[in-house]
Amino acid sequence: MVKSGKARAHTNIALIKYWGKADESYIIPMNNSLSVTLERFYTETQVTFDASLTEDQLILNGEEVDAKETTKIQKYMDIVRDVAATDLHAKIESNNFVPTAAGLASSASAYAALAAACNEALQLGLSSKDLSRLARRGSGSASRSIYGGFAEWEKGQDDATSYAHAIDANDWEKDLSMIFVVINNQSKKVSSRSGMSLTRETSRFYQYWLDHVDQDLAETKEAIKNKDFKHLGEVIEANGLRMHATNLGAQPPFTYLVQESYDAMAVVHQCREAGLPSYFTMDAGPNVKVLVEKKNKQAVVEQFLKEFDESQIIVSDIISTGVEIIK
């Protein structure tokens, strides 16, 4: 017996950040988050369930992965088997179209594509909501990569209530782009998972973060509804900085930002002063992502090229379509 499915999912960038887990095993977050899905960066995954296999196999970008990564994927596939009530093992062939230098976590697109491919192969008939829940079990941010455009991940209280949904922006996402300023692609001293945990448990600023994130979400959704780029930018920029501030309140304090991160932020301020509206955000790393209106994309890129090498600048538009099945 052989059952196969193939899917493509795009990665996303959180505009309102997810920072801290309420439940580690089910990946239930401490707060809601909101993202945009990127056209340029995606993962394609084919899953073949085969009765002759005695264990799961993972081929990533044409090469077999190490034991640590295989163990992680096998745990995820056990979750899929539980949902599908099957004992079949699978061969997973995945290709990431995400430049490694971009410092972009490909786990969002990877698990969204894997969940969708499994849904197709096993004919589970999962709704977008339940597909989002299944993707979340592999990577929290993958819950949002089921959708294109803007998406919000509801924190919920448990496995059944923690999922993402699309936010209708009346096609406004097609007018927006994101510029990536690649500072470095070296491995982080503090992983995202460790940083979240340490901050949640020890940061004297963490409660302040939680107290303000719902207001940030409400204002962001209002800005999207009104297609108010200035208001959207101001809120997401403040939210990103507030997330990074929580890390400085941890014991011991830590930061993902380096001098070049601040240099990139300074260019964004210069762009705004020059009449080019643009707003930055940063995830758990030094790289800076800049949200711009598509009409100003090239002009803002040119400003960055005065300070950074061309190899450090990557541009992506926002994609409006969600995860796709590849026939």
C-alpha positions as CSV (number, residue, x, y, z in Angstrom):
1,M,0.0,0.0,0.0
2,V,1.4,3.4,-1.1
3,K,-0.2,6.8,-0.4
4,S,1.4,10.0,-1.6
5,G,0.9,13.7,-1.4
6,K,2.9,16.9,-2.2
7,A,2.4,20.4,-1.0
8,R,4.0,23.9,-1.1
9,A,3.9,26.4,1.8
10,H,5.5,29.8,2.2
11,T,7.2,31.1,5.2
12,N,5.9,34.0,7.2
13,I,7.2,36.9,9.3
14,A,5.4,37.9,12.5
15,L,4.4,41.5,12.7
16,I,3.0,41.1,16.2
17,K,5.4,38.6,17.8
18,Y,4.8,35.3,19.5
19,W,7.2,35.2,22.4
20,G,6.9,32.5,25.1
21,K,5.0,29.2,25.4
22,A,2.2,28.4,27.9
23,D,2.6,24.7,27.0
24,E,5.8,23.4,25.6
25,S,4.6,20.0,24.5
26,Y,1.5,21.2,22.5
27,I,3.2,24.5,21.5
28,I,0.5,26.7,23.0
29,P,1.7,30.4,23.0
30,M,1.4,32.9,25.8
31,N,-0.1,35.5,23.4
32,N,-1.8,35.8,20.0
33,S,0.4,36.8,17.1
34,L,-0.1,38.2,13.5
35,S,2.0,37.7,10.4
36,V,2.4,38.2,6.7
37,T,3.3,35.4,4.3
38,L,6.2,35.8,1.9
39,E,6.1,35.1,-1.8
40,R,9.8,34.4,-2.2
41,F,10.5,31.9,0.5
42,Y,8.8,28.5,0.5
43,T,9.1,24.7,1.1
44,E,7.9,21.9,-1.2
45,T,7.4,18.5,0.5
46,Q,6.3,15.2,-0.9
47,V,5.2,12.5,1.6
48,T,4.9,8.9,0.6
49,F,3.3,6.5,3.1
50,D,4.4,3.0,2.3
51,A,3.5,-0.3,4.1
52,S,7.0,-1.7,3.3
53,L,8.7,1.0,5.4
54,T,9.7,0.1,9.0
55,E,10.6,3.7,10.0
56,D,10.2,7.3,8.7
57,Q,12.9,8.7,6.3
58,L,13.6,12.4,5.7
59,I,15.4,13.6,2.6
60,L,16.1,17.4,2.9
61,N,17.4,19.2,-0.2
62,G,18.4,15.9,-1.7
63,E,20.4,14.6,1.3
64,E,19.5,12.4,4.3
65,V,19.4,14.3,7.5
66,D,21.2,13.5,10.8
67,A,19.8,11.4,13.6
68,K,18.7,14.4,15.7
69,E,16.6,15.8,12.9
70,T,15.2,12.4,12.0
71,T,14.1,11.8,15.6
72,K,12.4,15.2,15.6
73,I,10.5,14.4,12.4
74,Q,9.6,10.9,13.6
75,K,7.9,12.4,16.7
76,Y,5.9,14.7,14.5
77,M,4.9,11.8,12.2
78,D,3.7,9.9,15.3
79,I,1.3,12.8,15.9
80,V,0.1,12.6,12.3
81,R,-0.4,8.8,12.6
82,D,-2.4,9.4,15.8
83,V,-4.7,11.8,14.0
84,A,-5.0,9.5,11.0
85,A,-5.4,6.3,13.0
86,T,-2.7,4.6,10.9
87,D,0.6,2.8,11.6
88,L,2.1,3.5,8.2
89,H,5.6,5.0,8.0
90,A,6.6,7.5,5.4
91,K,9.4,8.8,3.1
92,I,9.5,12.6,3.3
93,E,11.3,14.5,0.6
94,S,11.5,18.2,1.3
95,N,13.1,21.1,-0.5
96,N,13.6,24.5,1.1
97,F,13.6,27.5,-1.2
98,V,14.8,29.7,1.6
99,P,18.2,31.3,1.3
100,T,20.2,30.1,4.3
101,A,21.8,33.5,4.7
102,A,18.5,35.2,5.2
103,G,18.3,34.0,8.8
104,L,14.8,33.0,8.1
105,A,13.4,30.1,10.1
106,S,12.2,27.7,7.4
107,S,10.4,25.6,10.1
108,A,7.2,27.6,9.4
109,S,7.0,26.7,5.7
110,A,8.5,23.2,6.4
111,Y,5.8,22.0,8.8
112,A,2.9,23.7,7.0
113,A,4.0,21.9,3.8
114,L,4.5,18.6,5.7
115,A,1.1,18.8,7.4
116,A,-0.7,19.6,4.1
117,A,1.2,16.8,2.2
118,C,0.2,14.3,4.9
119,N,-3.4,15.6,4.8
120,E,-3.4,15.0,1.0
121,A,-1.7,11.6,1.1
122,L,-3.9,10.1,3.8
123,Q,-7.1,11.9,2.6
124,L,-7.8,13.2,6.0
125,G,-10.0,16.1,4.7
126,L,-8.8,18.5,7.4
127,S,-10.2,22.0,7.4
128,S,-7.8,25.0,7.2
129,K,-8.3,25.4,11.0
130,D,-7.4,21.8,11.8
131,L,-4.5,21.8,9.3
132,S,-3.2,24.9,11.1
133,R,-3.5,23.0,14.4
134,L,-1.6,20.0,13.0
135,A,1.1,22.3,11.6
136,R,1.4,24.0,15.0
137,R,2.5,20.7,16.6
138,G,5.7,20.8,14.5
139,S,6.4,24.6,14.8
140,G,4.2,27.3,16.3
141,S,4.7,29.7,13.4
142,A,3.8,27.0,10.9
143,S,0.2,27.5,12.0
144,R,0.2,30.8,10.2
145,S,1.9,29.5,7.0
146,I,-1.3,27.6,6.1
147,Y,-2.6,31.0,4.9
148,G,-1.4,33.7,2.6
149,G,-1.5,37.5,3.2
150,F,-2.2,38.4,6.9
151,A,-2.9,35.7,9.4
152,E,-3.5,35.6,13.2
153,W,-2.6,32.8,15.5
154,E,-5.1,32.5,18.3
155,K,-3.3,31.4,21.4
156,G,-6.3,29.4,22.7
157,Q,-6.2,27.4,25.9
158,D,-5.4,23.9,24.6
159,D,-4.8,21.9,21.4
160,A,-8.3,22.3,20.1
161,T,-8.5,26.1,20.5
162,S,-4.9,27.1,19.4
163,Y,-4.9,27.7,15.6
164,A,-4.4,30.4,13.0
165,H,-6.9,32.0,10.7
166,A,-6.7,34.4,7.7
167,I,-7.3,38.2,8.1
168,D,-9.2,39.7,5.2
169,A,-7.2,42.8,4.0
170,N,-9.2,43.4,0.8
171,D,-6.1,42.5,-1.3
172,W,-4.0,45.2,0.5
173,E,-1.2,42.7,1.0
174,K,-0.6,42.9,-2.8
175,D,0.6,46.5,-2.3
176,L,3.2,45.6,0.3
177,S,6.7,44.1,0.3
178,M,9.4,43.2,2.8
179,I,13.1,43.9,2.6
180,F,15.5,41.7,4.5
181,V,18.8,43.1,5.8
182,V,21.0,40.1,6.4
183,I,23.4,41.0,9.2
184,N,24.9,37.5,9.7
185,N,24.0,33.9,9.3
186,Q,26.0,32.4,12.1
187,S,24.3,30.1,14.7
188,K,22.8,32.0,17.6
189,K,24.3,31.8,21.1
190,V,20.8,31.7,22.5
191,S,18.2,29.7,20.5
192,S,14.7,31.0,20.0
193,R,13.3,28.2,22.2
194,S,15.8,28.9,25.0
195,G,15.3,32.6,24.7
196,M,11.6,32.4,25.0
197,S,11.8,30.1,28.0
198,L,14.4,32.2,29.9
199,T,12.5,35.4,29.2
200,R,9.1,34.1,30.2
201,E,10.6,32.6,33.5
202,T,13.0,35.4,34.6
203,S,12.4,38.7,32.7
204,R,11.1,41.6,34.9
205,F,9.7,43.1,31.7
206,Y,7.8,40.1,30.5
207,Q,4.5,40.9,32.1
208,Y,4.6,44.4,30.6
209,W,4.9,42.6,27.2
210,L,1.8,40.5,27.8
211,D,-0.1,43.5,29.1
212,H,0.3,45.4,25.9
213,V,0.2,42.8,23.1
214,D,-3.6,42.6,22.9
215,Q,-3.7,46.4,22.3
216,D,-1.0,46.0,19.6
217,L,-3.1,43.3,17.9
218,A,-6.3,45.4,18.0
219,E,-4.5,48.4,16.5
220,T,-2.8,46.3,13.9
221,K,-6.1,44.8,12.7
222,E,-7.7,48.2,12.7
223,A,-4.8,49.5,10.5
224,I,-5.2,46.6,8.1
225,K,-8.9,47.2,7.9
226,N,-8.3,50.9,7.1
227,K,-5.2,50.2,4.9
228,D,-3.4,52.7,7.1
229,F,0.3,51.9,6.5
230,K,1.7,54.5,8.9
231,H,-0.4,53.3,11.8
232,L,0.4,49.6,11.0
233,G,4.1,50.4,10.8
234,E,4.2,52.3,14.1
235,V,2.5,49.5,16.0
236,I,4.6,46.6,14.6
237,E,7.8,48.5,15.1
238,A,7.0,49.2,18.7
239,N,5.9,45.6,19.3
240,G,9.2,44.2,17.9
241,L,11.3,46.5,20.0
242,R,9.2,45.6,23.1
243,M,9.8,41.9,22.5
244,H,13.6,42.5,22.3
245,A,13.4,44.6,25.5
246,T,12.0,41.6,27.4
247,N,15.3,39.8,26.7
248,L,17.3,42.6,28.4
249,G,15.3,42.0,31.5
250,A,16.0,38.3,31.7
251,Q,18.4,36.7,34.2
252,P,21.0,36.7,32.8
253,P,20.2,39.4,30.2
254,F,20.8,38.7,26.6
255,T,20.2,40.3,23.2
256,Y,20.0,39.1,19.6
257,L,20.8,42.5,18.2
258,V,24.3,43.7,17.1
259,Q,25.6,47.0,16.0
260,E,24.7,46.4,12.3
261,S,21.1,45.8,13.4
262,Y,21.0,49.3,14.8
263,D,22.7,50.6,11.7
264,A,19.8,49.1,9.6
265,M,17.2,50.7,11.9
266,A,18.9,54.0,11.4
267,V,18.5,53.7,7.6
268,V,14.8,53.0,8.2
269,H,14.6,56.3,10.2
270,Q,16.4,58.1,7.4
271,C,14.0,56.7,4.8
272,R,11.0,58.0,6.7
273,E,12.6,61.4,7.0
274,A,13.1,61.3,3.2
275,G,9.4,60.7,2.6
276,L,9.7,56.9,2.2
277,P,7.5,55.3,4.8
278,S,9.1,52.1,6.0
279,Y,9.1,50.2,9.3
280,F,11.3,47.6,10.8
281,T,10.9,44.4,12.8
282,M,13.3,41.8,14.1
283,D,12.8,38.2,15.2
284,A,15.1,36.1,17.4
285,G,18.3,37.1,15.5
286,P,20.2,40.1,14.4
287,N,18.6,40.5,10.9
288,V,16.3,43.3,10.2
289,K,13.1,43.0,8.2
290,V,11.6,46.2,6.7
291,L,7.9,46.5,5.7
292,V,7.4,48.9,2.8
293,E,4.8,49.8,0.3
294,K,5.6,48.1,-3.0
295,K,5.7,51.5,-4.8
296,N,8.6,52.6,-2.6
297,K,10.4,49.2,-2.5
298,Q,13.2,50.1,-5.0
299,A,13.8,53.5,-3.5
300,V,14.2,52.1,0.0
301,V,16.5,49.3,-1.3
302,E,18.7,52.0,-2.8
303,Q,19.0,53.7,0.6
304,F,20.1,50.4,2.1
305,L,22.7,49.9,-0.6
306,K,24.5,53.0,0.6
307,E,25.3,51.3,3.9
308,F,25.1,47.5,3.1
309,D,26.4,45.2,0.5
310,E,24.1,44.1,-2.2
311,S,24.5,40.4,-1.0
312,Q,22.9,41.5,2.3
313,I,19.7,42.7,0.8
314,I,16.9,40.3,-0.1
315,V,13.4,41.5,-1.2
316,S,10.1,39.6,-1.2
317,D,6.5,40.6,-2.0
318,I,3.6,39.3,0.1
319,I,1.7,36.3,-1.3
320,S,-2.0,36.2,-1.0
321,T,-2.5,32.4,-1.5
322,G,-2.0,29.9,1.2
323,V,-0.7,26.4,1.3
324,E,-1.1,24.6,-2.1
325,I,-1.4,20.9,-3.1
326,I,0.9,20.1,-6.0
327,K,-0.5,17.4,-8.3
